[in-house]
């Protein structure tokens, strides 16, 4: 029922892209995040969603907080 999905690609689990596709099919807002290096993010991100922006923060939780807050403000028009 949520209008927005935050998907964490950090684990590289195979089900995450399916959940992202399901959210897209339901026309949900989507924020992709990844905690790791750019090389790990490239490895964990399937080719069919590589074109979507990700918040990559590699243990920099201040960066995650700042960028996620900006995305939420933009999404909810706050």
Buried (B, 14 or more C-beta within 10 A) or exposed (E): EEEEBBBBBBEBEEEBBEEBEEBEEEEBBBBBBBBBEEEBBEEBBBEEBEEEEBBBBBEEEEEBEEBBEEBBEEEEEE
